[in-house]
Amino acid sequence: MIIFDPLYLVFMIPALVLSLVAQMWVKSAMKKYSRVPARSGVTGAHVAREILRRDGIDNVKIERVSGWLSDHYDPRSRTLRLSPDNYDGRSVAALGVAAHEAGHAIQHARNYTPLLLRQTMAPLAMFGSNFAFFFIIGGFILGMAGLVHVGIILFAAGVAFSLITLPVEFNASARAKHLLPQLGFIQRGDEMTGVIRVLNAAALTYLAAALAALLQLLYFLYRAGLLGGRN
């Protein structure tokens, strides 16, 4: 069966290695800089609130949400959610994460094109991620190329979603890196270095996910005879 194909591992090894590196880097950076208090003494929630206020955004709720690194911005409800360590935390890591999520809220308020495109693609990407494998594996088992092709198209929607996520995340981090020292929440030097390392580590996880999705798509295209001149 295709799920036991050794060639799949050959395609996926680069993504698996990058994913492991990214996860280790995130854990290491968060562990280190969660213990480094920012000299400004403010909490992550305060940073997020002040960044939004500075930008004239007053319709976004800021909430505490359970879980580790569960921080996210929900454009549907206009809610910025921070994990307890980052909502109440006064560390370099907490302020960096809070500013990053505030960056997403700013993107939404300013109609940042990649974010709007990602929102538009989300339903199709979710459907594709849930059902693509059924079509692909079922098509291979039954020898029905049409089913495989449908599955590949659905899977490609998920890949496109992963790729468009990259500029959304990188831009939010760039906003955070710019605003934190500008507003005096983070001091340039060691504190700023910590913010950069935390946010860059998080960005690498998105890059690893996008690479994994892209390599999976290439594998399916190859096995379906749509890549490499195979029949």
mmCIF file of the C-alpha atoms, coordinates in Angstrom:
data_MODEL
# 
_entry.id   MODEL 
# 
loop_
_atom_site.group_PDB 
_atom_site.id 
_atom_site.type_symbol 
_atom_site.label_atom_id 
_atom_site.label_alt_id 
_atom_site.label_comp_id 
_atom_site.label_asym_id 
_atom_site.label_entity_id 
_atom_site.label_seq_id 
_atom_site.pdbx_PDB_ins_code 
_atom_site.Cartn_x 
_atom_site.Cartn_y 
_atom_site.Cartn_z 
_atom_site.occupancy 
_atom_site.B_iso_or_equiv 
_atom_site.pdbx_formal_charge 
_atom_site.auth_seq_id 
_atom_site.auth_comp_id 
_atom_site.auth_asym_id 
_atom_site.auth_atom_id 
_atom_site.pdbx_PDB_model_num 
ATOM 1   C CA . MET A 1 1   ? 0.000   0.000  0.000   1.00 0.00 ? 1   MET A CA 1 
ATOM 2   C CA . ILE A 1 2   ? 1.133   3.546  -0.677  1.00 0.00 ? 2   ILE A CA 1 
ATOM 3   C CA . ILE A 1 3   ? 1.305   4.481  2.987   1.00 0.00 ? 3   ILE A CA 1 
ATOM 4   C CA . PHE A 1 4   ? 4.176   1.991  3.448   1.00 0.00 ? 4   PHE A CA 1 
ATOM 5   C CA . ASP A 1 5   ? 6.086   3.127  0.374   1.00 0.00 ? 5   ASP A CA 1 
ATOM 6   C CA . PRO A 1 6   ? 9.775   3.686  1.314   1.00 0.00 ? 6   PRO A CA 1 
ATOM 7   C CA . LEU A 1 7   ? 9.953   6.384  -1.360  1.00 0.00 ? 7   LEU A CA 1 
ATOM 8   C CA . TYR A 1 8   ? 7.599   8.459  0.765   1.00 0.00 ? 8   TYR A CA 1 
ATOM 9   C CA . LEU A 1 9   ? 10.263  8.648  3.459   1.00 0.00 ? 9   LEU A CA 1 
ATOM 10  C CA . VAL A 1 10  ? 12.848  9.689  0.886   1.00 0.00 ? 10  VAL A CA 1 
ATOM 11  C CA . PHE A 1 11  ? 10.635  12.612 -0.111  1.00 0.00 ? 11  PHE A CA 1 
ATOM 12  C CA . MET A 1 12  ? 9.812   13.561 3.467   1.00 0.00 ? 12  MET A CA 1 
ATOM 13  C CA . ILE A 1 13  ? 13.207  13.288 5.206   1.00 0.00 ? 13  ILE A CA 1 
ATOM 14  C CA . PRO A 1 14  ? 14.190  16.957 4.603   1.00 0.00 ? 14  PRO A CA 1 
ATOM 15  C CA . ALA A 1 15  ? 10.890  18.159 6.079   1.00 0.00 ? 15  ALA A CA 1 
ATOM 16  C CA . LEU A 1 16  ? 11.112  15.771 9.025   1.00 0.00 ? 16  LEU A CA 1 
ATOM 17  C CA . VAL A 1 17  ? 14.623  16.960 9.837   1.00 0.00 ? 17  VAL A CA 1 
ATOM 18  C CA . LEU A 1 18  ? 13.630  20.622 9.563   1.00 0.00 ? 18  LEU A CA 1 
ATOM 19  C CA . SER A 1 19  ? 10.529  20.008 11.697  1.00 0.00 ? 19  SER A CA 1 
ATOM 20  C CA . LEU A 1 20  ? 12.592  18.384 14.462  1.00 0.00 ? 20  LEU A CA 1 
ATOM 21  C CA . VAL A 1 21  ? 15.098  21.230 14.385  1.00 0.00 ? 21  VAL A CA 1 
ATOM 22  C CA . ALA A 1 22  ? 12.290  23.793 14.508  1.00 0.00 ? 22  ALA A CA 1 
ATOM 23  C CA . GLN A 1 23  ? 10.531  22.130 17.437  1.00 0.00 ? 23  GLN A CA 1 
ATOM 24  C CA . MET A 1 24  ? 13.771  21.873 19.425  1.00 0.00 ? 24  MET A CA 1 
ATOM 25  C CA . TRP A 1 25  ? 14.628  25.495 18.649  1.00 0.00 ? 25  TRP A CA 1 
ATOM 26  C CA . VAL A 1 26  ? 11.183  26.733 19.709  1.00 0.00 ? 26  VAL A CA 1 
ATOM 27  C CA . LYS A 1 27  ? 11.298  24.806 22.987  1.00 0.00 ? 27  LYS A CA 1 
ATOM 28  C CA . SER A 1 28  ? 14.833  25.971 23.702  1.00 0.00 ? 28  SER A CA 1 
ATOM 29  C CA . ALA A 1 29  ? 14.168  29.617 22.852  1.00 0.00 ? 29  ALA A CA 1 
ATOM 30  C CA . MET A 1 30  ? 10.893  29.760 24.784  1.00 0.00 ? 30  MET A CA 1 
ATOM 31  C CA . LYS A 1 31  ? 12.418  28.021 27.803  1.00 0.00 ? 31  LYS A CA 1 
ATOM 32  C CA . LYS A 1 32  ? 15.400  30.372 27.858  1.00 0.00 ? 32  LYS A CA 1 
ATOM 33  C CA . TYR A 1 33  ? 13.663  33.687 27.210  1.00 0.00 ? 33  TYR A CA 1 
ATOM 34  C CA . SER A 1 34  ? 10.596  32.932 29.317  1.00 0.00 ? 34  SER A CA 1 
ATOM 35  C CA . ARG A 1 35  ? 13.012  33.213 32.222  1.00 0.00 ? 35  ARG A CA 1 
ATOM 36  C CA . VAL A 1 36  ? 14.390  36.578 31.110  1.00 0.00 ? 36  VAL A CA 1 
ATOM 37  C CA . PRO A 1 37  ? 12.244  39.439 32.459  1.00 0.00 ? 37  PRO A CA 1 
ATOM 38  C CA . ALA A 1 38  ? 11.840  42.485 30.248  1.00 0.00 ? 38  ALA A CA 1 
ATOM 39  C CA . ARG A 1 39  ? 13.019  45.639 31.985  1.00 0.00 ? 39  ARG A CA 1 
ATOM 40  C CA . SER A 1 40  ? 9.796   47.423 31.030  1.00 0.00 ? 40  SER A CA 1 
ATOM 41  C CA . GLY A 1 41  ? 7.980   45.204 33.548  1.00 0.00 ? 41  GLY A CA 1 
ATOM 42  C CA . VAL A 1 42  ? 4.740   45.020 31.550  1.00 0.00 ? 42  VAL A CA 1 
ATOM 43  C CA . THR A 1 43  ? 2.716   41.901 30.748  1.00 0.00 ? 43  THR A CA 1 
ATOM 44  C CA . GLY A 1 44  ? 2.089   40.362 27.350  1.00 0.00 ? 44  GLY A CA 1 
ATOM 45  C CA . ALA A 1 45  ? -1.579  41.351 27.575  1.00 0.00 ? 45  ALA A CA 1 
ATOM 46  C CA . HIS A 1 46  ? -0.573  44.969 28.229  1.00 0.00 ? 46  HIS A CA 1 
ATOM 47  C CA . VAL A 1 47  ? 1.770   44.950 25.227  1.00 0.00 ? 47  VAL A CA 1 
ATOM 48  C CA . ALA A 1 48  ? -0.916  43.575 22.916  1.00 0.00 ? 48  ALA A CA 1 
ATOM 49  C CA . ARG A 1 49  ? -3.458  46.094 24.191  1.00 0.00 ? 49  ARG A CA 1 
ATOM 50  C CA . GLU A 1 50  ? -1.105  49.061 23.791  1.00 0.00 ? 50  GLU A CA 1 
ATOM 51  C CA . ILE A 1 51  ? -0.007  48.043 20.297  1.00 0.00 ? 51  ILE A CA 1 
ATOM 52  C CA . LEU A 1 52  ? -3.630  47.819 19.193  1.00 0.00 ? 52  LEU A CA 1 
ATOM 53  C CA . ARG A 1 53  ? -4.495  51.100 20.887  1.00 0.00 ? 53  ARG A CA 1 
ATOM 54  C CA . ARG A 1 54  ? -1.573  52.825 19.144  1.00 0.00 ? 54  ARG A CA 1 
ATOM 55  C CA . ASP A 1 55  ? -2.952  51.633 15.820  1.00 0.00 ? 55  ASP A CA 1 
ATOM 56  C CA . GLY A 1 56  ? -6.443  52.850 16.619  1.00 0.00 ? 56  GLY A CA 1 
ATOM 57  C CA . ILE A 1 57  ? -7.851  49.321 16.912  1.00 0.00 ? 57  ILE A CA 1 
ATOM 58  C CA . ASP A 1 58  ? -10.479 49.218 19.669  1.00 0.00 ? 58  ASP A CA 1 
ATOM 59  C CA . ASN A 1 59  ? -12.711 46.354 18.514  1.00 0.00 ? 59  ASN A CA 1 
ATOM 60  C CA . VAL A 1 60  ? -10.382 43.432 19.336  1.00 0.00 ? 60  VAL A CA 1 
ATOM 61  C CA . LYS A 1 61  ? -10.846 41.460 22.543  1.00 0.00 ? 61  LYS A CA 1 
ATOM 62  C CA . ILE A 1 62  ? -7.791  40.125 24.363  1.00 0.00 ? 62  ILE A CA 1 
ATOM 63  C CA . GLU A 1 63  ? -8.382  36.871 26.218  1.00 0.00 ? 63  GLU A CA 1 
ATOM 64  C CA . ARG A 1 64  ? -6.446  34.284 28.186  1.00 0.00 ? 64  ARG A CA 1 
ATOM 65  C CA . VAL A 1 65  ? -6.595  30.791 26.658  1.00 0.00 ? 65  VAL A CA 1 
ATOM 66  C CA . SER A 1 66  ? -5.363  27.525 28.165  1.00 0.00 ? 66  SER A CA 1 
ATOM 67  C CA . GLY A 1 67  ? -2.518  25.533 26.678  1.00 0.00 ? 67  GLY A CA 1 
ATOM 68  C CA . TRP A 1 68  ? 1.167   25.957 25.877  1.00 0.00 ? 68  TRP A CA 1 
ATOM 69  C CA . LEU A 1 69  ? 1.845   28.162 22.847  1.00 0.00 ? 69  LEU A CA 1 
ATOM 70  C CA . SER A 1 70  ? -1.886  28.224 22.105  1.00 0.00 ? 70  SER A CA 1 
ATOM 71  C CA . ASP A 1 71  ? -1.596  31.926 21.279  1.00 0.00 ? 71  ASP A CA 1 
ATOM 72  C CA . HIS A 1 72  ? -3.485  33.063 18.176  1.00 0.00 ? 72  HIS A CA 1 
ATOM 73  C CA . TYR A 1 73  ? -5.602  35.783 16.649  1.00 0.00 ? 73  TYR A CA 1 
ATOM 74  C CA . ASP A 1 74  ? -9.107  34.817 15.513  1.00 0.00 ? 74  ASP A CA 1 
ATOM 75  C CA . PRO A 1 75  ? -10.219 37.181 12.722  1.00 0.00 ? 75  PRO A CA 1 
ATOM 76  C CA . ARG A 1 76  ? -13.773 35.807 12.757  1.00 0.00 ? 76  ARG A CA 1 
ATOM 77  C CA . SER A 1 77  ? -14.489 36.993 16.294  1.00 0.00 ? 77  SER A CA 1 
ATOM 78  C CA . ARG A 1 78  ? -11.755 39.653 16.346  1.00 0.00 ? 78  ARG A CA 1 
ATOM 79  C CA . THR A 1 79  ? -10.235 38.047 19.416  1.00 0.00 ? 79  THR A CA 1 
ATOM 80  C CA . LEU A 1 80  ? -6.569  37.899 20.353  1.00 0.00 ? 80  LEU A CA 1 
ATOM 81  C CA . ARG A 1 81  ? -5.925  34.917 22.625  1.00 0.00 ? 81  ARG A CA 1 
ATOM 82  C CA . LEU A 1 82  ? -2.770  34.456 24.688  1.00 0.00 ? 82  LEU A CA 1 
ATOM 83  C CA . SER A 1 83  ? -1.691  31.442 26.722  1.00 0.00 ? 83  SER A CA 1 
ATOM 84  C CA . PRO A 1 84  ? -1.391  32.083 30.490  1.00 0.00 ? 84  PRO A CA 1 
ATOM 85  C CA . ASP A 1 85  ? 2.412   32.367 30.406  1.00 0.00 ? 85  ASP A CA 1 
ATOM 86  C CA . ASN A 1 86  ? 2.227   35.015 27.704  1.00 0.00 ? 86  ASN A CA 1 
ATOM 87  C CA . TYR A 1 87  ? -0.920  36.814 28.879  1.00 0.00 ? 87  TYR A CA 1 
ATOM 88  C CA . ASP A 1 88  ? 0.366   37.360 32.412  1.00 0.00 ? 88  ASP A CA 1 
ATOM 89  C CA . GLY A 1 89  ? 4.067   36.924 31.706  1.00 0.00 ? 89  GLY A CA 1 
ATOM 90  C CA . ARG A 1 90  ? 6.532   39.791 31.794  1.00 0.00 ? 90  ARG A CA 1 
ATOM 91  C CA . SER A 1 91  ? 9.337   37.976 30.037  1.00 0.00 ? 91  SER A CA 1 
ATOM 92  C CA . VAL A 1 92  ? 11.065  38.770 26.764  1.00 0.00 ? 92  VAL A CA 1 
ATOM 93  C CA . ALA A 1 93  ? 9.391   35.715 25.211  1.00 0.00 ? 93  ALA A CA 1 
ATOM 94  C CA . ALA A 1 94  ? 5.912   36.674 26.457  1.00 0.00 ? 94  ALA A CA 1 
ATOM 95  C CA . LEU A 1 95  ? 6.175   40.193 25.055  1.00 0.00 ? 95  LEU A CA 1 
ATOM 96  C CA . GLY A 1 96  ? 7.487   38.903 21.722  1.00 0.00 ? 96  GLY A CA 1 
ATOM 97  C CA . VAL A 1 97  ? 4.625   36.438 21.295  1.00 0.00 ? 97  VAL A CA 1 
ATOM 98  C CA . ALA A 1 98  ? 1.998   38.985 22.362  1.00 0.00 ? 98  ALA A CA 1 
ATOM 99  C CA . ALA A 1 99  ? 3.335   41.563 19.904  1.00 0.00 ? 99  ALA A CA 1 
ATOM 100 C CA . HIS A 1 100 ? 3.346   38.958 17.127  1.00 0.00 ? 100 HIS A CA 1 
ATOM 101 C CA . GLU A 1 101 ? -0.335  38.160 17.681  1.00 0.00 ? 101 GLU A CA 1 
ATOM 102 C CA . ALA A 1 102 ? -1.129  41.856 17.812  1.00 0.00 ? 102 ALA A CA 1 
ATOM 103 C CA . GLY A 1 103 ? 0.581   42.047 14.436  1.00 0.00 ? 103 GLY A CA 1 
ATOM 104 C CA . HIS A 1 104 ? -2.067  39.692 13.056  1.00 0.00 ? 104 HIS A CA 1 
ATOM 105 C CA . ALA A 1 105 ? -4.827  41.932 14.399  1.00 0.00 ? 105 ALA A CA 1 
ATOM 106 C CA . ILE A 1 106 ? -3.192  44.897 12.656  1.00 0.00 ? 106 ILE A CA 1 
ATOM 107 C CA . GLN A 1 107 ? -3.016  42.888 9.433   1.00 0.00 ? 107 GLN A CA 1 
ATOM 108 C CA . HIS A 1 108 ? -6.735  42.226 9.714   1.00 0.00 ? 108 HIS A CA 1 
ATOM 109 C CA . ALA A 1 109 ? -7.578  45.850 10.407  1.00 0.00 ? 109 ALA A CA 1 
ATOM 110 C CA . ARG A 1 110 ? -5.494  46.991 7.433   1.00 0.00 ? 110 ARG A CA 1 
ATOM 111 C CA . ASN A 1 111 ? -6.854  44.311 5.078   1.00 0.00 ? 111 ASN A CA 1 
ATOM 112 C CA . TYR A 1 112 ? -3.432  42.759 4.580   1.00 0.00 ? 112 TYR A CA 1 
ATOM 113 C CA . THR A 1 113 ? -3.841  40.816 1.326   1.00 0.00 ? 113 THR A CA 1 
ATOM 114 C CA . PRO A 1 114 ? -2.129  37.516 2.284   1.00 0.00 ? 114 PRO A CA 1 
ATOM 115 C CA . LEU A 1 115 ? -4.223  37.314 5.473   1.00 0.00 ? 115 LEU A CA 1 
ATOM 116 C CA . LEU A 1 116 ? -7.456  37.936 3.547   1.00 0.00 ? 116 LEU A CA 1 
ATOM 117 C CA . LEU A 1 117 ? -6.415  35.344 0.969   1.00 0.00 ? 117 LEU A CA 1 
ATOM 118 C CA . ARG A 1 118 ? -5.672  32.821 3.710   1.00 0.00 ? 118 ARG A CA 1 
ATOM 119 C CA . GLN A 1 119 ? -9.098  33.429 5.255   1.00 0.00 ? 119 GLN A CA 1 
ATOM 120 C CA . THR A 1 120 ? -10.751 32.897 1.874   1.00 0.00 ? 120 THR A CA 1 
ATOM 121 C CA . MET A 1 121 ? -8.821  29.684 1.277   1.00 0.00 ? 121 MET A CA 1 
ATOM 122 C CA . ALA A 1 122 ? -9.404  28.263 4.769   1.00 0.00 ? 122 ALA A CA 1 
ATOM 123 C CA . PRO A 1 123 ? -12.695 26.341 4.104   1.00 0.00 ? 123 PRO A CA 1 
ATOM 124 C CA . LEU A 1 124 ? -11.341 24.619 0.970   1.00 0.00 ? 124 LEU A CA 1 
ATOM 125 C CA . ALA A 1 125 ? -8.019  23.900 2.670   1.00 0.00 ? 125 ALA A CA 1 
ATOM 126 C CA . MET A 1 126 ? -9.795  22.354 5.654   1.00 0.00 ? 126 MET A CA 1 
ATOM 127 C CA . PHE A 1 127 ? -11.975 20.206 3.394   1.00 0.00 ? 127 PHE A CA 1 
ATOM 128 C CA . GLY A 1 128 ? -8.921  19.140 1.423   1.00 0.00 ? 128 GLY A CA 1 
ATOM 129 C CA . SER A 1 129 ? -6.923  18.227 4.524   1.00 0.00 ? 129 SER A CA 1 
ATOM 130 C CA . ASN A 1 130 ? -9.824  16.108 5.808   1.00 0.00 ? 130 ASN A CA 1 
ATOM 131 C CA . PHE A 1 131 ? -10.681 14.234 2.620   1.00 0.00 ? 131 PHE A CA 1 
ATOM 132 C CA . ALA A 1 132 ? -7.726  14.353 0.204   1.00 0.00 ? 132 ALA A CA 1 
ATOM 133 C CA . PHE A 1 133 ? -6.098  11.206 1.568   1.00 0.00 ? 133 PHE A CA 1 
ATOM 134 C CA . PHE A 1 134 ? -9.306  9.191  1.184   1.00 0.00 ? 134 PHE A CA 1 
ATOM 135 C CA . PHE A 1 135 ? -9.431  10.052 -2.506  1.00 0.00 ? 135 PHE A CA 1 
ATOM 136 C CA . ILE A 1 136 ? -5.700  9.526  -3.091  1.00 0.00 ? 136 ILE A CA 1 
ATOM 137 C CA . ILE A 1 137 ? -5.280  6.248  -1.212  1.00 0.00 ? 137 ILE A CA 1 
ATOM 138 C CA . GLY A 1 138 ? -8.651  4.938  -2.394  1.00 0.00 ? 138 GLY A CA 1 
ATOM 139 C CA . GLY A 1 139 ? -7.770  5.820  -5.967  1.00 0.00 ? 139 GLY A CA 1 
ATOM 140 C CA . PHE A 1 140 ? -4.439  4.004  -5.784  1.00 0.00 ? 140 PHE A CA 1 
ATOM 141 C CA . ILE A 1 141 ? -5.983  0.919  -4.187  1.00 0.00 ? 141 ILE A CA 1 
ATOM 142 C CA . LEU A 1 142 ? -8.833  0.786  -6.717  1.00 0.00 ? 142 LEU A CA 1 
ATOM 143 C CA . GLY A 1 143 ? -6.632  1.745  -9.644  1.00 0.00 ? 143 GLY A CA 1 
ATOM 144 C CA . MET A 1 144 ? -8.814  4.772  -10.395 1.00 0.00 ? 144 MET A CA 1 
ATOM 145 C CA . ALA A 1 145 ? -6.609  7.616  -11.605 1.00 0.00 ? 145 ALA A CA 1 
ATOM 146 C CA . GLY A 1 146 ? -9.518  10.057 -11.538 1.00 0.00 ? 146 GLY A CA 1 
ATOM 147 C CA . LEU A 1 147 ? -9.953  9.659  -7.789  1.00 0.00 ? 147 LEU A CA 1 
ATOM 148 C CA . VAL A 1 148 ? -6.230  10.156 -7.268  1.00 0.00 ? 148 VAL A CA 1 
ATOM 149 C CA . HIS A 1 149 ? -6.295  13.356 -9.303  1.00 0.00 ? 149 HIS A CA 1 
ATOM 150 C CA . VAL A 1 150 ? -9.254  14.722 -7.333  1.00 0.00 ? 150 VAL A CA 1 
ATOM 151 C CA . GLY A 1 151 ? -7.415  13.950 -4.109  1.00 0.00 ? 151 GLY A CA 1 
ATOM 152 C CA . ILE A 1 152 ? -4.271  15.666 -5.359  1.00 0.00 ? 152 ILE A CA 1 
ATOM 153 C CA . ILE A 1 153 ? -6.252  18.801 -6.253  1.00 0.00 ? 153 ILE A CA 1 
ATOM 154 C CA . LEU A 1 154 ? -7.794  18.838 -2.781  1.00 0.00 ? 154 LEU A CA 1 
ATOM 155 C CA . PHE A 1 155 ? -4.402  18.301 -1.187  1.00 0.00 ? 155 PHE A CA 1 
ATOM 156 C CA . ALA A 1 156 ? -2.922  21.104 -3.305  1.00 0.00 ? 156 ALA A CA 1 
ATOM 157 C CA . ALA A 1 157 ? -5.430  23.488 -1.720  1.00 0.00 ? 157 ALA A CA 1 
ATOM 158 C CA . GLY A 1 158 ? -3.954  22.659 1.682   1.00 0.00 ? 158 GLY A CA 1 
ATOM 159 C CA . VAL A 1 159 ? -0.444  23.168 0.341   1.00 0.00 ? 159 VAL A CA 1 
ATOM 160 C CA . ALA A 1 160 ? -1.406  26.579 -1.033  1.00 0.00 ? 160 ALA A CA 1 
ATOM 161 C CA . PHE A 1 161 ? -2.823  27.466 2.386   1.00 0.00 ? 161 PHE A CA 1 
ATOM 162 C CA . SER A 1 162 ? 0.462   26.498 4.059   1.00 0.00 ? 162 SER A CA 1 
ATOM 163 C CA . LEU A 1 163 ? 2.451   28.584 1.598   1.00 0.00 ? 163 LEU A CA 1 
ATOM 164 C CA . ILE A 1 164 ? 0.282   31.697 1.947   1.00 0.00 ? 164 ILE A CA 1 
ATOM 165 C CA . THR A 1 165 ? 0.614   31.341 5.723   1.00 0.00 ? 165 THR A CA 1 
ATOM 166 C CA . LEU A 1 166 ? 4.339   32.093 5.474   1.00 0.00 ? 166 LEU A CA 1 
ATOM 167 C CA . PRO A 1 167 ? 4.121   35.791 4.511   1.00 0.00 ? 167 PRO A CA 1 
ATOM 168 C CA . VAL A 1 168 ? 1.318   36.230 7.059   1.00 0.00 ? 168 VAL A CA 1 
ATOM 169 C CA . GLU A 1 169 ? 3.497   34.908 9.876   1.00 0.00 ? 169 GLU A CA 1 
ATOM 170 C CA . PHE A 1 170 ? 6.714   36.573 8.731   1.00 0.00 ? 170 PHE A CA 1 
ATOM 171 C CA . ASN A 1 171 ? 4.979   39.938 8.420   1.00 0.00 ? 171 ASN A CA 1 
ATOM 172 C CA . ALA A 1 172 ? 3.424   39.668 11.898  1.00 0.00 ? 172 ALA A CA 1 
ATOM 173 C CA . SER A 1 173 ? 6.869   38.930 13.343  1.00 0.00 ? 173 SER A CA 1 
ATOM 174 C CA . ALA A 1 174 ? 8.412   41.842 11.453  1.00 0.00 ? 174 ALA A CA 1 
ATOM 175 C CA . ARG A 1 175 ? 5.775   44.162 12.913  1.00 0.00 ? 175 ARG A CA 1 
ATOM 176 C CA . ALA A 1 176 ? 6.513   42.858 16.417  1.00 0.00 ? 176 ALA A CA 1 
ATOM 177 C CA . LYS A 1 177 ? 10.265  43.323 16.013  1.00 0.00 ? 177 LYS A CA 1 
ATOM 178 C CA . HIS A 1 178 ? 9.699   46.902 14.876  1.00 0.00 ? 178 HIS A CA 1 
ATOM 179 C CA . LEU A 1 179 ? 7.080   47.959 17.431  1.00 0.00 ? 179 LEU A CA 1 
ATOM 180 C CA . LEU A 1 180 ? 8.470   46.467 20.648  1.00 0.00 ? 180 LEU A CA 1 
ATOM 181 C CA . PRO A 1 181 ? 11.623  48.645 20.839  1.00 0.00 ? 181 PRO A CA 1 
ATOM 182 C CA . GLN A 1 182 ? 9.852   51.616 19.263  1.00 0.00 ? 182 GLN A CA 1 
ATOM 183 C CA . LEU A 1 183 ? 7.257   51.661 22.052  1.00 0.00 ? 183 LEU A CA 1 
ATOM 184 C CA . GLY A 1 184 ? 9.849   51.012 24.748  1.00 0.00 ? 184 GLY A CA 1 
ATOM 185 C CA . PHE A 1 185 ? 8.586   47.582 25.791  1.00 0.00 ? 185 PHE A CA 1 
ATOM 186 C CA . ILE A 1 186 ? 11.814  45.851 24.774  1.00 0.00 ? 186 ILE A CA 1 
ATOM 187 C CA . GLN A 1 187 ? 15.307  47.291 25.079  1.00 0.00 ? 187 GLN A CA 1 
ATOM 188 C CA . ARG A 1 188 ? 17.659  47.018 22.141  1.00 0.00 ? 188 ARG A CA 1 
ATOM 189 C CA . GLY A 1 189 ? 20.519  44.625 22.753  1.00 0.00 ? 189 GLY A CA 1 
ATOM 190 C CA . ASP A 1 190 ? 20.078  41.386 24.687  1.00 0.00 ? 190 ASP A CA 1 
ATOM 191 C CA . GLU A 1 191 ? 16.302  41.763 25.081  1.00 0.00 ? 191 GLU A CA 1 
ATOM 192 C CA . MET A 1 192 ? 15.797  42.393 21.381  1.00 0.00 ? 192 MET A CA 1 
ATOM 193 C CA . THR A 1 193 ? 18.054  39.466 20.545  1.00 0.00 ? 193 THR A CA 1 
ATOM 194 C CA . GLY A 1 194 ? 15.777  37.266 22.653  1.00 0.00 ? 194 GLY A CA 1 
ATOM 195 C CA . VAL A 1 195 ? 12.651  38.467 20.854  1.00 0.00 ? 195 VAL A CA 1 
ATOM 196 C CA . ILE A 1 196 ? 14.253  37.831 17.473  1.00 0.00 ? 196 ILE A CA 1 
ATOM 197 C CA . ARG A 1 197 ? 15.310  34.313 18.435  1.00 0.00 ? 197 ARG A CA 1 
ATOM 198 C CA . VAL A 1 198 ? 11.881  33.407 19.795  1.00 0.00 ? 198 VAL A CA 1 
ATOM 199 C CA . LEU A 1 199 ? 10.018  34.722 16.764  1.00 0.00 ? 199 LEU A CA 1 
ATOM 200 C CA . ASN A 1 200 ? 12.481  33.271 14.264  1.00 0.00 ? 200 ASN A CA 1 
ATOM 201 C CA . ALA A 1 201 ? 12.183  29.865 15.913  1.00 0.00 ? 201 ALA A CA 1 
ATOM 202 C CA . ALA A 1 202 ? 8.398   30.037 15.664  1.00 0.00 ? 202 ALA A CA 1 
ATOM 203 C CA . ALA A 1 203 ? 8.650   31.085 12.016  1.00 0.00 ? 203 ALA A CA 1 
ATOM 204 C CA . LEU A 1 204 ? 10.789  28.034 11.280  1.00 0.00 ? 204 LEU A CA 1 
ATOM 205 C CA . THR A 1 205 ? 7.944   25.745 12.399  1.00 0.00 ? 205 THR A CA 1 
ATOM 206 C CA . TYR A 1 206 ? 5.681   27.292 9.743   1.00 0.00 ? 206 TYR A CA 1 
ATOM 207 C CA . LEU A 1 207 ? 8.418   26.898 7.159   1.00 0.00 ? 207 LEU A CA 1 
ATOM 208 C CA . ALA A 1 208 ? 8.825   23.226 8.106   1.00 0.00 ? 208 ALA A CA 1 
ATOM 209 C CA . ALA A 1 209 ? 5.067   22.649 7.827   1.00 0.00 ? 209 ALA A CA 1 
ATOM 210 C CA . ALA A 1 210 ? 4.956   24.286 4.391   1.00 0.00 ? 210 ALA A CA 1 
ATOM 211 C CA . LEU A 1 211 ? 7.927   22.232 3.202   1.00 0.00 ? 211 LEU A CA 1 
ATOM 212 C CA . ALA A 1 212 ? 6.316   19.015 4.463   1.00 0.00 ? 212 ALA A CA 1 
ATOM 213 C CA . ALA A 1 213 ? 3.070   19.807 2.651   1.00 0.00 ? 213 ALA A CA 1 
ATOM 214 C CA . LEU A 1 214 ? 4.903   20.683 -0.567  1.00 0.00 ? 214 LEU A CA 1 
ATOM 215 C CA . LEU A 1 215 ? 7.027   17.514 -0.498  1.00 0.00 ? 215 LEU A CA 1 
ATOM 216 C CA . GLN A 1 216 ? 3.944   15.382 0.117   1.00 0.00 ? 216 GLN A CA 1 
ATOM 217 C CA . LEU A 1 217 ? 2.296   16.968 -2.900  1.00 0.00 ? 217 LEU A CA 1 
ATOM 218 C CA . LEU A 1 218 ? 5.372   16.263 -5.043  1.00 0.00 ? 218 LEU A CA 1 
ATOM 219 C CA . TYR A 1 219 ? 5.343   12.663 -3.868  1.00 0.00 ? 219 TYR A CA 1 
ATOM 220 C CA . PHE A 1 220 ? 1.685   12.207 -4.807  1.00 0.00 ? 220 PHE A CA 1 
ATOM 221 C CA . LEU A 1 221 ? 2.293   13.838 -8.194  1.00 0.00 ? 221 LEU A CA 1 
ATOM 222 C CA . TYR A 1 222 ? 5.239   11.518 -8.801  1.00 0.00 ? 222 TYR A CA 1 
ATOM 223 C CA . ARG A 1 223 ? 3.332   8.382  -7.811  1.00 0.00 ? 223 ARG A CA 1 
ATOM 224 C CA . ALA A 1 224 ? 0.388   9.440  -9.968  1.00 0.00 ? 224 ALA A CA 1 
ATOM 225 C CA . GLY A 1 225 ? 2.664   9.793  -12.977 1.00 0.00 ? 225 GLY A CA 1 
ATOM 226 C CA . LEU A 1 226 ? 2.158   13.532 -13.173 1.00 0.00 ? 226 LEU A CA 1 
ATOM 227 C CA . LEU A 1 227 ? 5.764   14.391 -12.297 1.00 0.00 ? 227 LEU A CA 1 
ATOM 228 C CA . GLY A 1 228 ? 9.027   13.131 -13.735 1.00 0.00 ? 228 GLY A CA 1 
ATOM 229 C CA . GLY A 1 229 ? 7.641   11.836 -17.010 1.00 0.00 ? 229 GLY A CA 1 
ATOM 230 C CA . ARG A 1 230 ? 6.284   8.616  -15.506 1.00 0.00 ? 230 ARG A CA 1 
ATOM 231 C CA . ASN A 1 231 ? 3.136   6.878  -16.774 1.00 0.00 ? 231 ASN A CA 1 
# 
